[in-house]
């Protein structure tokens, strides 16, 4: 497997789990948009359409998703 596929699998798990928790917590439509944006970025990376930009988009989505998980990780 290529390194990019391993990165996308790990990123996908993080994004989908954290956005699912946000949806279950009663969030608005932003988590749905972020999940769709992840799938768009994955398909654009696979098709080699400005790959570096879509890797950065996926990285930003992962950082945002990890940021939304902070209350679950550090809650007493």
The first five atom37 places (N, CA, C, CB, O) and aatype in JSON, in Angstrom:
{
  "aatype": [20, 20, 20, 20, 20, 20, 20, 20, 20, 20, 20, 20, 20, 20, 20, 20, 20, 20, 20, 20, 20, 20, 20, 20, 20, 20, 20, 20, 20, 20, 20, 20, 20, 20, 20, 20, 20, 20, 20, 20, 20, 20, 20, 20, 20, 20, 20, 20, 20, 20, 20, 20, 20, 20, 20, 20, 20, 20, 20, 20, 20, 20, 20, 20, 20, 20, 20, 20, 20, 20, 20, 20, 20, 20, 20, 20],
  "atom_mask": [
    [1, 1, 1, 1, 1],
    [1, 1, 1, 1, 1],
    [1, 1, 1, 1, 1],
    [1, 1, 1, 1, 1],
    [1, 1, 1, 1, 1],
    [1, 1, 1, 1, 1],
    [1, 1, 1, 1, 1],
    [1, 1, 1, 1, 1],
    [1, 1, 1, 1, 1],
    [1, 1, 1, 1, 1],
    [1, 1, 1, 1, 1],
    [1, 1, 1, 1, 1],
    [1, 1, 1, 1, 1],
    [1, 1, 1, 1, 1],
    [1, 1, 1, 1, 1],
    [1, 1, 1, 1, 1],
    [1, 1, 1, 1, 1],
    [1, 1, 1, 1, 1],
    [1, 1, 1, 1, 1],
    [1, 1, 1, 1, 1],
    [1, 1, 1, 1, 1],
    [1, 1, 1, 1, 1],
    [1, 1, 1, 1, 1],
    [1, 1, 1, 1, 1],
    [1, 1, 1, 1, 1],
    [1, 1, 1, 1, 1],
    [1, 1, 1, 1, 1],
    [1, 1, 1, 1, 1],
    [1, 1, 1, 1, 1],
    [1, 1, 1, 1, 1],
    [1, 1, 1, 1, 1],
    [1, 1, 1, 1, 1],
    [1, 1, 1, 1, 1],
    [1, 1, 1, 1, 1],
    [1, 1, 1, 1, 1],
    [1, 1, 1, 1, 1],
    [1, 1, 1, 1, 1],
    [1, 1, 1, 1, 1],
    [1, 1, 1, 1, 1],
    [1, 1, 1, 1, 1],
    [1, 1, 1, 1, 1],
    [1, 1, 1, 1, 1],
    [1, 1, 1, 1, 1],
    [1, 1, 1, 1, 1],
    [1, 1, 1, 1, 1],
    [1, 1, 1, 1, 1],
    [1, 1, 1, 1, 1],
    [1, 1, 1, 1, 1],
    [1, 1, 1, 1, 1],
    [1, 1, 1, 1, 1],
    [1, 1, 1, 1, 1],
    [1, 1, 1, 1, 1],
    [1, 1, 1, 1, 1],
    [1, 1, 1, 1, 1],
    [1, 1, 1, 1, 1],
    [1, 1, 1, 1, 1],
    [1, 1, 1, 1, 1],
    [1, 1, 1, 1, 1],
    [1, 1, 1, 1, 1],
    [1, 1, 1, 1, 1],
    [1, 1, 1, 1, 1],
    [1, 1, 1, 1, 1],
    [1, 1, 1, 1, 1],
    [1, 1, 1, 1, 1],
    [1, 1, 1, 1, 1],
    [1, 1, 1, 1, 1],
    [1, 1, 1, 1, 1],
    [1, 1, 1, 1, 1],
    [1, 1, 1, 1, 1],
    [1, 1, 1, 1, 1],
    [1, 1, 1, 1, 1],
    [1, 1, 1, 1, 1],
    [1, 1, 1, 1, 1],
    [1, 1, 1, 1, 1],
    [1, 1, 1, 1, 1],
    [1, 1, 1, 1, 1]
  ],
  "atom_positions": [
    [[0.83, -1.19, 0.0], [0.0, 0.0, 0.0], [0.87, 1.24, 0.0], [-0.94, 0.0, 1.2], [1.94, 1.27, 0.6]],
    [[0.4, 2.24, -0.67], [1.14, 3.5, -0.69], [0.99, 4.23, 0.64], [0.65, 4.38, -1.85], [0.03, 4.02, 1.38]],
    [[1.95, 5.1, 0.92], [1.91, 5.87, 2.17], [0.68, 6.77, 2.23], [3.18, 6.71, 2.31], [0.11, 6.98, 3.31]],
    [[0.28, 7.29, 1.08], [-0.87, 8.21, 1.07], [-2.16, 7.49, 1.46], [-1.02, 8.86, -0.31], [-3.03, 8.09, 2.08]],
    [[-2.28, 6.22, 1.09], [-3.49, 5.48, 1.46], [-3.52, 5.2, 2.96], [-3.56, 4.17, 0.68], [-4.58, 5.25, 3.57]],
    [[-2.37, 4.91, 3.54], [-2.32, 4.69, 4.99], [-2.68, 5.98, 5.72], [-0.91, 4.19, 5.42], [-3.42, 5.95, 6.7]],
    [[-2.15, 7.12, 5.25], [-2.49, 8.42, 5.84], [-4.0, 8.67, 5.73], [-1.7, 9.56, 5.14], [-4.62, 9.13, 6.69]],
    [[-4.58, 8.39, 4.58], [-6.01, 8.64, 4.39], [-6.88, 7.71, 5.22], [-6.37, 8.5, 2.93], [-7.96, 8.11, 5.67]],
    [[-6.45, 6.47, 5.43], [-7.22, 5.56, 6.28], [-7.22, 6.06, 7.72], [-6.64, 4.12, 6.2], [-8.27, 6.11, 8.37]],
    [[-6.05, 6.43, 8.22], [-5.98, 6.95, 9.59], [-6.75, 8.26, 9.72], [-4.51, 7.16, 10.01], [-7.46, 8.47, 10.7]],
    [[-6.61, 9.14, 8.73], [-7.32, 10.42, 8.76], [-8.83, 10.18, 8.7], [-6.87, 11.32, 7.6], [-9.59, 10.85, 9.4]],
    [[-9.26, 9.26, 7.87], [-10.69, 8.97, 7.73], [-11.29, 8.46, 9.02], [-10.92, 7.97, 6.64], [-12.4, 8.85, 9.39]],
    [[-10.57, 7.58, 9.7], [-11.07, 7.06, 10.98], [-11.2, 8.19, 11.98], [-10.15, 5.96, 11.53], [-12.22, 8.3, 12.67]],
    [[-10.19, 9.03, 12.08], [-10.23, 10.15, 13.04], [-11.36, 11.11, 12.71], [-8.88, 10.9, 13.05], [-12.11, 11.52, 13.59]],
    [[-11.49, 11.47, 11.44], [-12.51, 12.45, 11.03], [-13.91, 11.89, 11.23], [-12.31, 12.86, 9.57], [-14.77, 12.58, 11.78]],
    [[-14.14, 10.67, 10.8], [-15.49, 10.11, 10.89], [-15.9, 9.88, 12.35], [-15.58, 8.79, 10.11], [-17.04, 10.14, 12.71]],
    [[-14.98, 9.4, 13.19], [-15.32, 9.19, 14.6], [-15.6, 10.52, 15.29], [-14.19, 8.44, 15.32], [-16.6, 10.64, 16.01]],
    [[-14.75, 11.49, 15.1], [-14.95, 12.75, 15.81], [-16.19, 13.49, 15.3], [-13.72, 13.64, 15.66], [-16.91, 14.11, 16.09]],
    [[-16.44, 13.44, 14.01], [-17.63, 14.11, 13.49], [-18.9, 13.35, 13.85], [-17.53, 14.27, 11.97], [-19.96, 13.96, 13.99]],
    [[-18.81, 12.04, 13.99], [-19.97, 11.27, 14.45], [-20.31, 11.64, 15.89], [-19.7, 9.76, 14.35], [-21.49, 11.75, 16.24]],
    [[-19.29, 11.84, 16.71], [-19.54, 12.3, 18.08], [-20.16, 13.69, 18.09], [-18.24, 12.3, 18.89], [-21.02, 13.99, 18.92]],
    [[-19.71, 14.55, 17.17], [-20.29, 15.9, 17.1], [-21.74, 15.85, 16.64], [-19.47, 16.79, 16.13], [-22.58, 16.59, 17.15]],
    [[-22.03, 14.96, 15.7], [-23.42, 14.82, 15.23], [-24.29, 14.27, 16.34], [-23.48, 13.9, 13.98], [-25.41, 14.73, 16.55]],
    [[-23.78, 13.27, 17.07], [-24.54, 12.69, 18.18], [-24.74, 13.7, 19.31], [-23.83, 11.45, 18.72], [-25.73, 13.62, 20.04]],
    [[-23.83, 14.64, 19.44], [-23.95, 15.67, 20.47], [-24.91, 16.79, 20.1], [-22.61, 16.25, 20.75], [-25.14, 17.69, 20.9]],
    [[-25.48, 16.75, 18.91], [-26.47, 17.73, 18.51], [-25.89, 18.91, 17.76], [-27.19, 18.22, 19.69], [-26.37, 20.03, 17.9]],
    [[-24.87, 18.67, 16.97], [-24.24, 19.75, 16.22], [-25.07, 20.1, 14.98], [-22.81, 19.37, 15.82], [-26.04, 19.43, 14.66]],
    [[-24.66, 21.17, 14.31], [-25.35, 21.6, 13.1], [-24.83, 20.82, 11.88], [-25.16, 23.12, 12.88], [-24.36, 19.69, 12.05]],
    [[-24.91, 21.37, 10.7], [-24.57, 20.67, 9.46], [-23.07, 20.65, 9.15], [-25.29, 21.31, 8.32], [-22.67, 20.0, 8.18]],
    [[-22.24, 21.31, 9.93], [-20.8, 21.37, 9.64], [-20.14, 20.0, 9.64], [-20.1, 22.27, 10.65], [-19.32, 19.74, 8.76]],
    [[-20.44, 19.08, 10.59], [-19.8, 17.76, 10.52], [-20.1, 17.0, 9.24], [-20.23, 16.93, 11.71], [-19.23, 16.3, 8.71]],
    [[-21.32, 17.13, 8.73], [-21.65, 16.47, 7.46], [-20.8, 17.04, 6.33], [-23.16, 16.64, 7.13], [-20.3, 16.29, 5.48]],
    [[-20.64, 18.35, 6.32], [-19.82, 19.01, 5.3], [-18.37, 18.55, 5.38], [-19.91, 20.53, 5.45], [-17.73, 18.32, 4.35]],
    [[-17.83, 18.41, 6.59], [-16.44, 18.0, 6.75], [-16.23, 16.56, 6.32], [-16.01, 18.16, 8.2], [-15.19, 16.24, 5.73]],
    [[-17.19, 15.68, 6.59], [-17.07, 14.29, 6.13], [-17.11, 14.23, 4.61], [-18.2, 13.42, 6.73], [-16.32, 13.51, 4.01]],
    [[-18.01, 14.98, 3.99], [-18.09, 15.02, 2.53], [-16.81, 15.61, 1.94], [-19.32, 15.85, 2.06], [-16.3, 15.12, 0.93]],
    [[-16.28, 16.66, 2.58], [-15.03, 17.27, 2.11], [-13.86, 16.28, 2.21], [-14.71, 18.53, 2.92], [-12.97, 16.3, 1.35]],
    [[-13.85, 15.43, 3.24], [-12.81, 14.42, 3.34], [-12.89, 13.45, 2.16], [-12.93, 13.65, 4.66], [-11.86, 13.13, 1.55]],
    [[-14.08, 12.97, 1.83], [-14.21, 12.02, 0.72], [-13.84, 12.68, -0.61], [-15.64, 11.48, 0.66], [-13.23, 12.03, -1.47]],
    [[-14.21, 13.94, -0.79], [-13.81, 14.66, -2.0], [-12.29, 14.77, -2.08], [-14.45, 16.07, -2.04], [-11.7, 14.54, -3.14]],
    [[-11.66, 15.11, -0.96], [-10.19, 15.25, -0.99], [-9.52, 13.91, -1.24], [-9.69, 15.84, 0.34], [-8.49, 13.85, -1.91]],
    [[-10.09, 12.82, -0.72], [-9.52, 11.5, -0.97], [-9.58, 11.15, -2.46], [-10.25, 10.43, -0.14], [-8.59, 10.7, -3.04]],
    [[-10.73, 11.36, -3.08], [-10.87, 11.02, -4.49], [-10.0, 11.92, -5.37], [-12.33, 11.14, -4.92], [-9.49, 11.47, -6.4]],
    [[-9.82, 13.17, -4.98], [-8.94, 14.05, -5.74], [-7.48, 13.63, -5.6], [-9.11, 15.49, -5.29], [-6.7, 13.77, -6.55]],
    [[-7.1, 13.11, -4.43], [-5.74, 12.62, -4.26], [-5.5, 11.37, -5.09], [-5.46, 12.33, -2.78], [-4.43, 11.2, -5.68]],
    [[-6.49, 10.49, -5.14], [-6.35, 9.26, -5.91], [-6.22, 9.57, -7.4], [-7.55, 8.32, -5.67], [-5.48, 8.89, -8.11]],
    [[-6.92, 10.59, -7.87], [-6.86, 10.96, -9.28], [-5.71, 11.9, -9.61], [-8.16, 11.6, -9.69], [-5.57, 12.33, -10.76]],
    [[-4.87, 12.23, -8.61], [-3.7, 13.09, -8.79], [-4.04, 14.48, -9.32], [-2.71, 12.44, -9.73], [-3.31, 15.04, -10.13]],
    [[-5.15, 15.05, -8.86], [-5.55, 16.4, -9.25], [-5.08, 17.33, -8.13], [-7.11, 16.5, -9.48], [-5.7, 17.38, -7.06]],
    [[-4.02, 18.06, -8.37], [-3.4, 18.98, -7.4], [-3.29, 18.27, -6.04], [-4.23, 20.31, -7.27], [-3.86, 18.7, -5.04]],
    [[-2.55, 17.19, -6.04], [-2.46, 16.28, -4.89], [-1.99, 16.97, -3.62], [-1.53, 15.14, -5.22], [-2.51, 16.69, -2.54]],
    [[-1.02, 17.86, -3.73], [-0.47, 18.48, -2.53], [-1.49, 19.35, -1.82], [0.75, 19.32, -2.89], [-1.51, 19.42, -0.59]],
    [[-2.34, 20.02, -2.58], [-3.38, 20.85, -1.97], [-4.39, 19.99, -1.21], [-4.11, 21.69, -3.04], [-4.8, 20.35, -0.11]],
    [[-4.77, 18.87, -1.78], [-5.76, 18.01, -1.14], [-5.18, 17.29, 0.07], [-6.3, 16.99, -2.13], [-5.91, 16.97, 1.01]],
    [[-3.87, 17.04, 0.07], [-3.23, 16.48, 1.26], [-3.27, 17.5, 2.39], [-1.77, 16.05, 0.96], [-3.51, 17.13, 3.54]],
    [[-3.04, 18.77, 2.07], [-3.13, 19.81, 3.09], [-4.55, 19.96, 3.61], [-2.63, 21.14, 2.53], [-4.75, 20.18, 4.8]],
    [[-5.55, 19.85, 2.73], [-6.95, 19.93, 3.16], [-7.26, 18.79, 4.13], [-7.92, 19.87, 1.94], [-7.89, 19.0, 5.16]],
    [[-6.8, 17.58, 3.8], [-7.02, 16.44, 4.68], [-6.31, 16.65, 6.02], [-6.54, 15.14, 4.02], [-6.86, 16.32, 7.07]],
    [[-5.1, 17.19, 5.99], [-4.38, 17.47, 7.23], [-5.11, 18.48, 8.1], [-3.0, 17.98, 6.91], [-5.18, 18.32, 9.32]],
    [[-5.66, 19.51, 7.49], [-6.43, 20.5, 8.25], [-7.7, 19.88, 8.84], [-6.8, 21.7, 7.36], [-8.1, 20.21, 9.96]],
    [[-8.34, 19.0, 8.08], [-9.52, 18.32, 8.61], [-9.18, 17.44, 9.81], [-10.17, 17.48, 7.51], [-9.95, 17.35, 10.76]],
    [[-8.02, 16.79, 9.75], [-7.59, 15.96, 10.88], [-7.31, 16.82, 12.1], [-6.33, 15.14, 10.51], [-7.71, 16.47, 13.21]],
    [[-6.64, 17.94, 11.92], [-6.36, 18.84, 13.05], [-7.66, 19.37, 13.64], [-5.47, 20.02, 12.6], [-7.81, 19.42, 14.86]],
    [[-8.6, 19.75, 12.79], [-9.89, 20.24, 13.27], [-10.64, 19.13, 14.02], [-10.74, 20.76, 12.1], [-11.25, 19.38, 15.06]],
    [[-10.59, 17.91, 13.49], [-11.27, 16.8, 14.14], [-10.63, 16.46, 15.48], [-11.26, 15.57, 13.23], [-11.34, 16.18, 16.45]],
    [[-9.31, 16.48, 15.55], [-8.65, 16.23, 16.83], [-8.97, 17.33, 17.83], [-7.14, 16.11, 16.63], [-9.07, 17.07, 19.03]],
    [[-9.12, 18.54, 17.35], [-9.5, 19.64, 18.23], [-10.89, 19.45, 18.81], [-9.43, 20.94, 17.48], [-11.14, 19.82, 19.96]],
    [[-11.78, 18.88, 18.02], [-13.13, 18.64, 18.55], [-13.17, 17.45, 19.5], [-14.11, 18.41, 17.39], [-14.13, 17.28, 20.25]],
    [[-12.13, 16.61, 19.49], [-12.05, 15.48, 20.42], [-11.43, 15.84, 21.76], [-11.26, 14.36, 19.79], [-11.49, 15.05, 22.7]],
    [[-10.84, 17.02, 21.87], [-10.16, 17.41, 23.12], [-11.06, 17.35, 24.35], [-9.61, 18.81, 22.98], [-10.61, 16.88, 25.39]],
    [[-12.32, 17.81, 24.28], [-13.16, 17.68, 25.49], [-13.38, 16.23, 25.91], [-14.5, 18.35, 25.25], [-13.53, 15.96, 27.1]],
    [[-13.4, 15.3, 24.96], [-13.59, 13.9, 25.32], [-12.31, 13.3, 25.9], [-14.04, 13.09, 24.09], [-12.37, 12.39, 26.73]],
    [[-11.16, 13.79, 25.46], [-9.89, 13.23, 25.92], [-9.49, 13.74, 27.3], [-8.81, 13.55, 24.93], [-8.89, 13.0, 28.09]],
    [[-9.82, 15.01, 27.6], [-9.37, 15.63, 28.85], [-10.49, 15.91, 29.83], [-8.66, 16.89, 28.55], [-10.29, 16.65, 30.8]],
    [[-11.66, 15.34, 29.62], [-12.78, 15.56, 30.54], [-12.55, 14.75, 31.81], [-14.13, 15.17, 29.88], [-12.04, 13.63, 31.75]],
    [[-12.91, 15.31, 32.95], [-12.71, 14.57, 34.22], [-13.7, 13.44, 34.39], [-12.82, 15.51, 35.4], [-13.66, 12.73, 35.4]]
  ]
}
